[in-house]
């Protein structure tokens, strides 16, 4: 019986929330200044993400270099890194003679 009450209560909450959200007005259209500010914020966020990625890669390189140096100083054999260096992503060149489609 308690399970049925819990299910009905959850259904009532979901229905009430759905009605409340449905009655909200649509947001007003963005002005040109707001659009420019949003684009600027998006550009800043992208630049911050790129900077964070560069800093992360530099930190990983420093840690790996220090690890290899410490292991060499201890006289331990450490195999070379098995990770391939990531090449910059470039789209494949379009060949004039494309392979025939089957």
Backbone atoms as SQL, in Angstrom:
CREATE TABLE atoms (id INTEGER PRIMARY KEY, chain TEXT, resi INTEGER, resn TEXT, atom TEXT, x REAL, y REAL, z REAL);
INSERT INTO atoms VALUES
  (1, 'A', 1, 'UNK', 'N', 0.822, -1.192, 0.000),
  (2, 'A', 1, 'UNK', 'CA', 0.000, 0.000, 0.000),
  (3, 'A', 1, 'UNK', 'C', 0.870, 1.261, 0.000),
  (4, 'A', 2, 'UNK', 'N', 1.978, 1.227, 0.764),
  (5, 'A', 2, 'UNK', 'CA', 2.858, 2.398, 0.819),
  (6, 'A', 2, 'UNK', 'C', 3.522, 2.634, -0.531),
  (7, 'A', 3, 'UNK', 'N', 3.824, 1.570, -1.243),
  (8, 'A', 3, 'UNK', 'CA', 4.451, 1.718, -2.557),
  (9, 'A', 3, 'UNK', 'C', 3.504, 2.433, -3.510),
  (10, 'A', 4, 'UNK', 'N', 2.233, 2.073, -3.459),
  (11, 'A', 4, 'UNK', 'CA', 1.244, 2.701, -4.331),
  (12, 'A', 4, 'UNK', 'C', 1.103, 4.186, -3.986),
  (13, 'A', 5, 'UNK', 'N', 1.153, 4.534, -2.716),
  (14, 'A', 5, 'UNK', 'CA', 1.065, 5.931, -2.309),
  (15, 'A', 5, 'UNK', 'C', 2.289, 6.707, -2.785),
  (16, 'A', 6, 'UNK', 'N', 3.450, 6.080, -2.710),
  (17, 'A', 6, 'UNK', 'CA', 4.673, 6.741, -3.160),
  (18, 'A', 6, 'UNK', 'C', 4.638, 6.983, -4.659),
  (19, 'A', 7, 'UNK', 'N', 4.138, 6.021, -5.410),
  (20, 'A', 7, 'UNK', 'CA', 4.043, 6.171, -6.863),
  (21, 'A', 7, 'UNK', 'C', 3.060, 7.273, -7.211),
  (22, 'A', 8, 'UNK', 'N', 1.925, 7.309, -6.541),
  (23, 'A', 8, 'UNK', 'CA', 0.935, 8.358, -6.803),
  (24, 'A', 8, 'UNK', 'C', 1.486, 9.735, -6.424),
  (25, 'A', 9, 'UNK', 'N', 2.198, 9.833, -5.321),
  (26, 'A', 9, 'UNK', 'CA', 2.790, 11.107, -4.911),
  (27, 'A', 9, 'UNK', 'C', 3.825, 11.565, -5.932),
  (28, 'A', 10, 'UNK', 'N', 4.654, 10.647, -6.405),
  (29, 'A', 10, 'UNK', 'CA', 5.655, 11.001, -7.418),
  (30, 'A', 10, 'UNK', 'C', 4.976, 11.460, -8.700),
  (31, 'A', 11, 'UNK', 'N', 3.917, 10.781, -9.092),
  (32, 'A', 11, 'UNK', 'CA', 3.182, 11.178, -10.292),
  (33, 'A', 11, 'UNK', 'C', 2.572, 12.556, -10.139),
  (34, 'A', 12, 'UNK', 'N', 2.040, 12.859, -8.951),
  (35, 'A', 12, 'UNK', 'CA', 1.466, 14.170, -8.689),
  (36, 'A', 12, 'UNK', 'C', 2.536, 15.256, -8.769),
  (37, 'A', 13, 'UNK', 'N', 3.712, 14.990, -8.217),
  (38, 'A', 13, 'UNK', 'CA', 4.811, 15.960, -8.267),
  (39, 'A', 13, 'UNK', 'C', 5.232, 16.207, -9.711),
  (40, 'A', 14, 'UNK', 'N', 5.366, 15.150, -10.488),
  (41, 'A', 14, 'UNK', 'CA', 5.783, 15.289, -11.895),
  (42, 'A', 14, 'UNK', 'C', 4.736, 16.069, -12.678),
  (43, 'A', 15, 'UNK', 'N', 3.452, 15.762, -12.465),
  (44, 'A', 15, 'UNK', 'CA', 2.392, 16.459, -13.183),
  (45, 'A', 15, 'UNK', 'C', 2.362, 17.933, -12.805),
  (46, 'A', 16, 'UNK', 'N', 2.508, 18.240, -11.526),
  (47, 'A', 16, 'UNK', 'CA', 2.505, 19.630, -11.069),
  (48, 'A', 16, 'UNK', 'C', 3.686, 20.386, -11.657),
  (49, 'A', 17, 'UNK', 'N', 4.860, 19.763, -11.670),
  (50, 'A', 17, 'UNK', 'CA', 6.040, 20.404, -12.239),
  (51, 'A', 17, 'UNK', 'C', 5.830, 20.653, -13.739),
  (52, 'A', 18, 'UNK', 'N', 5.264, 19.667, -14.426),
  (53, 'A', 18, 'UNK', 'CA', 5.014, 19.834, -15.856),
  (54, 'A', 18, 'UNK', 'C', 4.078, 20.987, -16.136),
  (55, 'A', 19, 'UNK', 'N', 3.036, 21.128, -15.333),
  (56, 'A', 19, 'UNK', 'CA', 2.104, 22.248, -15.520),
  (57, 'A', 19, 'UNK', 'C', 2.784, 23.579, -15.228),
  (58, 'A', 20, 'UNK', 'N', 3.619, 23.625, -14.205),
  (59, 'A', 20, 'UNK', 'CA', 4.294, 24.869, -13.852),
  (60, 'A', 20, 'UNK', 'C', 5.252, 25.303, -14.956),
  (61, 'A', 21, 'UNK', 'N', 5.972, 24.358, -15.513),
  (62, 'A', 21, 'UNK', 'CA', 6.929, 24.681, -16.576),
  (63, 'A', 21, 'UNK', 'C', 6.194, 25.077, -17.849),
  (64, 'A', 22, 'UNK', 'N', 5.076, 24.442, -18.120),
  (65, 'A', 22, 'UNK', 'CA', 4.327, 24.733, -19.338),
  (66, 'A', 22, 'UNK', 'C', 3.774, 26.154, -19.325),
  (67, 'A', 23, 'UNK', 'N', 3.536, 26.716, -18.151),
  (68, 'A', 23, 'UNK', 'CA', 2.959, 28.049, -18.065),
  (69, 'A', 23, 'UNK', 'C', 4.005, 29.158, -18.131),
  (70, 'A', 24, 'UNK', 'N', 5.296, 28.815, -18.114),
  (71, 'A', 24, 'UNK', 'CA', 6.330, 29.831, -18.186),
  (72, 'A', 24, 'UNK', 'C', 6.327, 30.483, -19.564),
  (73, 'A', 25, 'UNK', 'N', 6.501, 31.811, -19.616),
  (74, 'A', 25, 'UNK', 'CA', 6.538, 32.473, -20.923),
  (75, 'A', 25, 'UNK', 'C', 7.854, 32.173, -21.638),
  (76, 'A', 26, 'UNK', 'N', 7.812, 32.274, -22.943),
  (77, 'A', 26, 'UNK', 'CA', 9.028, 32.061, -23.736),
  (78, 'A', 26, 'UNK', 'C', 9.984, 33.215, -23.464),
  (79, 'A', 27, 'UNK', 'N', 11.295, 32.940, -23.465),
  (80, 'A', 27, 'UNK', 'CA', 12.246, 34.031, -23.226),
  (81, 'A', 27, 'UNK', 'C', 12.201, 35.033, -24.379),
  (82, 'A', 28, 'UNK', 'N', 12.432, 36.301, -24.059),
  (83, 'A', 28, 'UNK', 'CA', 12.408, 37.298, -25.132),
  (84, 'A', 28, 'UNK', 'C', 13.588, 37.082, -26.078),
  (85, 'A', 29, 'UNK', 'N', 13.437, 37.476, -27.340),
  (86, 'A', 29, 'UNK', 'CA', 14.547, 37.307, -28.288),
  (87, 'A', 29, 'UNK', 'C', 15.734, 38.172, -27.858),
  (88, 'A', 30, 'UNK', 'N', 16.923, 37.667, -28.187),
  (89, 'A', 30, 'UNK', 'CA', 18.140, 38.369, -27.796),
  (90, 'A', 30, 'UNK', 'C', 18.377, 39.573, -28.699),
  (91, 'A', 31, 'UNK', 'N', 18.842, 40.663, -28.087),
  (92, 'A', 31, 'UNK', 'CA', 19.183, 41.842, -28.874),
  (93, 'A', 31, 'UNK', 'C', 20.563, 41.623, -29.500),
  (94, 'A', 32, 'UNK', 'N', 20.943, 42.529, -30.380),
  (95, 'A', 32, 'UNK', 'CA', 22.244, 42.414, -31.035),
  (96, 'A', 32, 'UNK', 'C', 23.378, 42.508, -30.018),
  (97, 'A', 33, 'UNK', 'N', 23.222, 43.361, -29.016),
  (98, 'A', 33, 'UNK', 'CA', 24.260, 43.503, -27.989),
  (99, 'A', 33, 'UNK', 'C', 24.380, 42.219, -27.175),
  (100, 'A', 34, 'UNK', 'N', 23.248, 41.602, -26.860),
  (101, 'A', 34, 'UNK', 'CA', 23.274, 40.357, -26.104),
  (102, 'A', 34, 'UNK', 'C', 23.898, 39.237, -26.930),
  (103, 'A', 35, 'UNK', 'N', 23.594, 39.204, -28.233),
  (104, 'A', 35, 'UNK', 'CA', 24.184, 38.189, -29.106),
  (105, 'A', 35, 'UNK', 'C', 25.699, 38.360, -29.185),
  (106, 'A', 36, 'UNK', 'N', 26.141, 39.614, -29.290),
  (107, 'A', 36, 'UNK', 'CA', 27.587, 39.887, -29.355),
  (108, 'A', 36, 'UNK', 'C', 28.255, 39.479, -28.041),
  (109, 'A', 37, 'UNK', 'N', 27.592, 39.778, -26.919),
  (110, 'A', 37, 'UNK', 'CA', 28.159, 39.414, -25.620),
  (111, 'A', 37, 'UNK', 'C', 28.221, 37.893, -25.475),
  (112, 'A', 38, 'UNK', 'N', 27.210, 37.200, -25.970),
  (113, 'A', 38, 'UNK', 'CA', 27.206, 35.738, -25.889),
  (114, 'A', 38, 'UNK', 'C', 28.317, 35.145, -26.752),
  (115, 'A', 39, 'UNK', 'N', 28.525, 35.692, -27.937),
  (116, 'A', 39, 'UNK', 'CA', 29.605, 35.213, -28.813),
  (117, 'A', 39, 'UNK', 'C', 30.967, 35.479, -28.184),
  (118, 'A', 40, 'UNK', 'N', 31.114, 36.653, -27.559),
  (119, 'A', 40, 'UNK', 'CA', 32.379, 36.982, -26.903),
  (120, 'A', 40, 'UNK', 'C', 32.642, 36.026, -25.736),
  (121, 'A', 41, 'UNK', 'N', 31.599, 35.743, -24.972),
  (122, 'A', 41, 'UNK', 'CA', 31.749, 34.817, -23.844),
  (123, 'A', 41, 'UNK', 'C', 32.090, 33.418, -24.336),
  (124, 'A', 42, 'UNK', 'N', 31.483, 33.029, -25.450),
  (125, 'A', 42, 'UNK', 'CA', 31.779, 31.717, -26.020),
  (126, 'A', 42, 'UNK', 'C', 33.227, 31.646, -26.491),
  (127, 'A', 43, 'UNK', 'N', 33.721, 32.716, -27.088),
  (128, 'A', 43, 'UNK', 'CA', 35.115, 32.773, -27.532),
  (129, 'A', 43, 'UNK', 'C', 36.084, 32.719, -26.361),
  (130, 'A', 44, 'UNK', 'N', 35.756, 33.452, -25.287),
  (131, 'A', 44, 'UNK', 'CA', 36.607, 33.431, -24.097),
  (132, 'A', 44, 'UNK', 'C', 36.629, 32.039, -23.473),
  (133, 'A', 45, 'UNK', 'N', 35.479, 31.387, -23.446),
  (134, 'A', 45, 'UNK', 'CA', 35.414, 30.039, -22.878),
  (135, 'A', 45, 'UNK', 'C', 36.247, 29.067, -23.706),
  (136, 'A', 46, 'UNK', 'N', 36.194, 29.198, -25.023),
  (137, 'A', 46, 'UNK', 'CA', 36.982, 28.323, -25.890),
  (138, 'A', 46, 'UNK', 'C', 38.483, 28.571, -25.684),
  (139, 'A', 47, 'UNK', 'N', 38.866, 29.834, -25.550),
  (140, 'A', 47, 'UNK', 'CA', 40.278, 30.152, -25.326),
  (141, 'A', 47, 'UNK', 'C', 40.737, 29.613, -23.975),
  (142, 'A', 48, 'UNK', 'N', 39.882, 29.723, -22.966),
  (143, 'A', 48, 'UNK', 'CA', 40.238, 29.208, -21.637),
  (144, 'A', 48, 'UNK', 'C', 40.373, 27.690, -21.668),
  (145, 'A', 49, 'UNK', 'N', 39.521, 27.026, -22.419),
  (146, 'A', 49, 'UNK', 'CA', 39.596, 25.573, -22.542),
  (147, 'A', 49, 'UNK', 'C', 40.890, 25.160, -23.242),
  (148, 'A', 50, 'UNK', 'N', 41.249, 25.879, -24.295),
  (149, 'A', 50, 'UNK', 'CA', 42.484, 25.567, -25.019),
  (150, 'A', 50, 'UNK', 'C', 43.699, 25.799, -24.125),
  (151, 'A', 51, 'UNK', 'N', 43.697, 26.874, -23.345),
  (152, 'A', 51, 'UNK', 'CA', 44.807, 27.161, -22.449),
  (153, 'A', 51, 'UNK', 'C', 44.917, 26.074, -21.381),
  (154, 'A', 52, 'UNK', 'N', 43.782, 25.642, -20.849),
  (155, 'A', 52, 'UNK', 'CA', 43.791, 24.588, -19.833),
  (156, 'A', 52, 'UNK', 'C', 44.341, 23.287, -20.414),
  (157, 'A', 53, 'UNK', 'N', 43.978, 22.979, -21.654),
  (158, 'A', 53, 'UNK', 'CA', 44.489, 21.768, -22.299),
  (159, 'A', 53, 'UNK', 'C', 46.000, 21.849, -22.499),
  (160, 'A', 54, 'UNK', 'N', 46.510, 23.022, -22.901),
  (161, 'A', 54, 'UNK', 'CA', 47.947, 23.195, -23.071),
  (162, 'A', 54, 'UNK', 'C', 48.677, 23.055, -21.737),
  (163, 'A', 55, 'UNK', 'N', 48.115, 23.641, -20.688),
  (164, 'A', 55, 'UNK', 'CA', 48.738, 23.549, -19.376),
  (165, 'A', 55, 'UNK', 'C', 48.733, 22.110, -18.867),
  (166, 'A', 56, 'UNK', 'N', 47.646, 21.386, -19.137),
  (167, 'A', 56, 'UNK', 'CA', 47.555, 19.980, -18.726),
  (168, 'A', 56, 'UNK', 'C', 48.610, 19.151, -19.453),
  (169, 'A', 57, 'UNK', 'N', 48.759, 19.378, -20.748),
  (170, 'A', 57, 'UNK', 'CA', 49.754, 18.631, -21.521),
  (171, 'A', 57, 'UNK', 'C', 51.169, 18.941, -21.031),
  (172, 'A', 58, 'UNK', 'N', 51.447, 20.206, -20.723),
  (173, 'A', 58, 'UNK', 'CA', 52.775, 20.576, -20.227),
  (174, 'A', 58, 'UNK', 'C', 53.043, 19.919, -18.875),
  (175, 'A', 59, 'UNK', 'N', 52.039, 19.880, -18.017),
  (176, 'A', 59, 'UNK', 'CA', 52.204, 19.258, -16.702),
  (177, 'A', 59, 'UNK', 'C', 52.447, 17.758, -16.849),
  (178, 'A', 60, 'UNK', 'N', 51.724, 17.115, -17.751),
  (179, 'A', 60, 'UNK', 'CA', 51.924, 15.683, -17.986),
  (180, 'A', 60, 'UNK', 'C', 53.332, 15.413, -18.505),
  (181, 'A', 61, 'UNK', 'N', 53.822, 16.265, -19.391),
  (182, 'A', 61, 'UNK', 'CA', 55.176, 16.103, -19.916),
  (183, 'A', 61, 'UNK', 'C', 56.219, 16.258, -18.808),
  (184, 'A', 62, 'UNK', 'N', 56.024, 17.253, -17.929),
  (185, 'A', 62, 'UNK', 'CA', 56.962, 17.447, -16.822),
  (186, 'A', 62, 'UNK', 'C', 56.969, 16.238, -15.897),
  (187, 'A', 63, 'UNK', 'N', 55.808, 15.697, -15.587),
  (188, 'A', 63, 'UNK', 'CA', 55.724, 14.536, -14.703),
  (189, 'A', 63, 'UNK', 'C', 56.409, 13.336, -15.338),
  (190, 'A', 64, 'UNK', 'N', 56.153, 13.108, -16.633),
  (191, 'A', 64, 'UNK', 'CA', 56.763, 11.969, -17.311),
  (192, 'A', 64, 'UNK', 'C', 58.284, 12.115, -17.357),
  (193, 'A', 65, 'UNK', 'N', 58.770, 13.309, -17.661),
  (194, 'A', 65, 'UNK', 'CA', 60.211, 13.543, -17.712),
  (195, 'A', 65, 'UNK', 'C', 60.850, 13.292, -16.348),
  (196, 'A', 66, 'UNK', 'N', 60.200, 13.787, -15.307),
  (197, 'A', 66, 'UNK', 'CA', 60.735, 13.583, -13.962),
  (198, 'A', 66, 'UNK', 'C', 60.720, 12.109, -13.581),
  (199, 'A', 67, 'UNK', 'N', 59.656, 11.402, -13.935),
  (200, 'A', 67, 'UNK', 'CA', 59.565, 9.970, -13.628),
  (201, 'A', 67, 'UNK', 'C', 60.703, 9.206, -14.300),
  (202, 'A', 68, 'UNK', 'N', 60.916, 9.463, -15.594),
  (203, 'A', 68, 'UNK', 'CA', 61.977, 8.761, -16.318),
  (204, 'A', 68, 'UNK', 'C', 63.349, 9.101, -15.729),
  (205, 'A', 69, 'UNK', 'N', 63.549, 10.371, -15.349),
  (206, 'A', 69, 'UNK', 'CA', 64.832, 10.768, -14.758),
  (207, 'A', 69, 'UNK', 'C', 65.036, 10.090, -13.402),
  (208, 'A', 70, 'UNK', 'N', 63.986, 10.016, -12.582),
  (209, 'A', 70, 'UNK', 'CA', 64.100, 9.364, -11.275),
  (210, 'A', 70, 'UNK', 'C', 64.393, 7.874, -11.419),
  (211, 'A', 71, 'UNK', 'N', 63.723, 7.227, -12.353),
  (212, 'A', 71, 'UNK', 'CA', 63.943, 5.797, -12.550),
  (213, 'A', 71, 'UNK', 'C', 65.349, 5.534, -13.088),
  (214, 'A', 72, 'UNK', 'N', 65.846, 6.428, -13.953),
  (215, 'A', 72, 'UNK', 'CA', 67.198, 6.266, -14.485),
  (216, 'A', 72, 'UNK', 'C', 68.219, 6.469, -13.372),
  (217, 'A', 73, 'UNK', 'N', 67.943, 7.427, -12.479),
  (218, 'A', 73, 'UNK', 'CA', 68.859, 7.676, -11.368),
  (219, 'A', 73, 'UNK', 'C', 68.889, 6.488, -10.408),
  (220, 'A', 74, 'UNK', 'N', 67.799, 5.792, -10.262),
  (221, 'A', 74, 'UNK', 'CA', 67.736, 4.616, -9.393),
  (222, 'A', 74, 'UNK', 'C', 68.320, 3.383, -10.070),
  (223, 'A', 75, 'UNK', 'N', 68.578, 3.484, -11.357),
  (224, 'A', 75, 'UNK', 'CA', 69.158, 2.373, -12.093),
  (225, 'A', 75, 'UNK', 'C', 68.127, 1.363, -12.566),
  (226, 'A', 76, 'UNK', 'N', 66.881, 1.756, -12.608),
  (227, 'A', 76, 'UNK', 'CA', 65.824, 0.840, -13.044),
  (228, 'A', 76, 'UNK', 'C', 65.572, 1.008, -14.533),
  (229, 'A', 77, 'UNK', 'N', 65.236, -0.111, -15.163),
  (230, 'A', 77, 'UNK', 'CA', 64.905, -0.095, -16.585),
  (231, 'A', 77, 'UNK', 'C', 63.441, 0.323, -16.738),
  (232, 'A', 78, 'UNK', 'N', 63.201, 1.346, -17.506),
  (233, 'A', 78, 'UNK', 'CA', 61.836, 1.800, -17.779),
  (234, 'A', 78, 'UNK', 'C', 61.641, 1.752, -19.284),
  (235, 'A', 79, 'UNK', 'N', 60.650, 0.994, -19.736),
  (236, 'A', 79, 'UNK', 'CA', 60.419, 0.949, -21.178),
  (237, 'A', 79, 'UNK', 'C', 59.969, 2.324, -21.678),
  (238, 'A', 80, 'UNK', 'N', 60.243, 2.572, -22.921),
  (239, 'A', 80, 'UNK', 'CA', 59.848, 3.839, -23.520),
  (240, 'A', 80, 'UNK', 'C', 58.331, 3.938, -23.525),
  (241, 'A', 81, 'UNK', 'N', 57.850, 5.125, -23.611),
  (242, 'A', 81, 'UNK', 'CA', 56.415, 5.358, -23.607),
  (243, 'A', 81, 'UNK', 'C', 55.769, 4.630, -24.783),
  (244, 'A', 82, 'UNK', 'N', 54.664, 3.992, -24.503),
  (245, 'A', 82, 'UNK', 'CA', 53.942, 3.281, -25.565),
  (246, 'A', 82, 'UNK', 'C', 52.867, 4.149, -26.192),
  (247, 'A', 83, 'UNK', 'N', 52.704, 5.330, -25.672),
  (248, 'A', 83, 'UNK', 'CA', 51.712, 6.248, -26.216),
  (249, 'A', 83, 'UNK', 'C', 52.271, 6.893, -27.476),
  (250, 'A', 84, 'UNK', 'N', 51.502, 6.868, -28.527),
  (251, 'A', 84, 'UNK', 'CA', 51.921, 7.505, -29.768),
  (252, 'A', 84, 'UNK', 'C', 51.674, 9.002, -29.643),
  (253, 'A', 85, 'UNK', 'N', 52.547, 9.786, -30.212),
  (254, 'A', 85, 'UNK', 'CA', 52.380, 11.223, -30.192),
  (255, 'A', 85, 'UNK', 'C', 51.220, 11.557, -31.119),
  (256, 'A', 86, 'UNK', 'N', 50.271, 12.302, -30.596),
  (257, 'A', 86, 'UNK', 'CA', 49.083, 12.643, -31.381),
  (258, 'A', 86, 'UNK', 'C', 49.459, 13.664, -32.446),
  (259, 'A', 87, 'UNK', 'N', 49.140, 13.325, -33.668),
  (260, 'A', 87, 'UNK', 'CA', 49.386, 14.247, -34.767),
  (261, 'A', 87, 'UNK', 'C', 48.207, 15.217, -34.840),
  (262, 'A', 88, 'UNK', 'N', 48.419, 16.422, -35.322),
  (263, 'A', 88, 'UNK', 'CA', 47.297, 17.354, -35.439),
  (264, 'A', 88, 'UNK', 'C', 46.238, 16.784, -36.373),
  (265, 'A', 89, 'UNK', 'N', 45.011, 16.989, -35.997),
  (266, 'A', 89, 'UNK', 'CA', 43.900, 16.451, -36.791),
  (267, 'A', 89, 'UNK', 'C', 43.772, 17.242, -38.080),
  (268, 'A', 90, 'UNK', 'N', 43.935, 16.557, -39.187),
  (269, 'A', 90, 'UNK', 'CA', 43.753, 17.190, -40.485),
  (270, 'A', 90, 'UNK', 'C', 42.772, 16.345, -41.276),
  (271, 'A', 91, 'UNK', 'N', 41.897, 16.980, -41.998),
  (272, 'A', 91, 'UNK', 'CA', 40.945, 16.196, -42.782),
  (273, 'A', 91, 'UNK', 'C', 41.671, 15.457, -43.902),
  (274, 'A', 92, 'UNK', 'N', 41.214, 14.268, -44.249),
  (275, 'A', 92, 'UNK', 'CA', 41.866, 13.533, -45.330),
  (276, 'A', 92, 'UNK', 'C', 41.710, 14.278, -46.653),
  (277, 'A', 93, 'UNK', 'N', 42.748, 14.191, -47.463),
  (278, 'A', 93, 'UNK', 'CA', 42.717, 14.875, -48.758),
  (279, 'A', 93, 'UNK', 'C', 41.717, 14.188, -49.668),
  (280, 'A', 94, 'UNK', 'N', 40.984, 14.975, -50.386),
  (281, 'A', 94, 'UNK', 'CA', 40.016, 14.432, -51.351),
  (282, 'A', 94, 'UNK', 'C', 40.771, 14.003, -52.598),
  (283, 'A', 95, 'UNK', 'N', 40.680, 12.737, -52.900),
  (284, 'A', 95, 'UNK', 'CA', 41.368, 12.198, -54.069),
  (285, 'A', 95, 'UNK', 'C', 40.457, 12.325, -55.277),
  (286, 'A', 96, 'UNK', 'N', 41.015, 12.719, -56.407),
  (287, 'A', 96, 'UNK', 'CA', 40.217, 12.865, -57.617),
  (288, 'A', 96, 'UNK', 'C', 39.647, 11.517, -58.045),
  (289, 'A', 97, 'UNK', 'N', 40.407, 10.470, -57.827),
  (290, 'A', 97, 'UNK', 'CA', 39.956, 9.133, -58.202),
  (291, 'A', 97, 'UNK', 'C', 39.497, 8.424, -56.939),
  (292, 'A', 98, 'UNK', 'N', 38.244, 8.627, -56.599),
  (293, 'A', 98, 'UNK', 'CA', 37.695, 8.007, -55.389),
  (294, 'A', 98, 'UNK', 'C', 37.464, 6.532, -55.666),
  (295, 'A', 99, 'UNK', 'N', 37.528, 5.749, -54.621),
  (296, 'A', 99, 'UNK', 'CA', 37.298, 4.319, -54.752),
  (297, 'A', 99, 'UNK', 'C', 35.853, 4.088, -55.179),
  (298, 'A', 100, 'UNK', 'N', 35.635, 3.147, -56.095),
  (299, 'A', 100, 'UNK', 'CA', 34.254, 2.903, -56.528),
  (300, 'A', 100, 'UNK', 'C', 33.412, 2.362, -55.380),
  (301, 'A', 101, 'UNK', 'N', 32.173, 2.828, -55.329),
  (302, 'A', 101, 'UNK', 'CA', 31.260, 2.368, -54.284),
  (303, 'A', 101, 'UNK', 'C', 30.615, 1.078, -54.733),
  (304, 'A', 102, 'UNK', 'N', 30.439, 0.174, -53.771),
  (305, 'A', 102, 'UNK', 'CA', 29.816, -1.114, -54.093),
  (306, 'A', 102, 'UNK', 'C', 28.348, -1.066, -53.781);
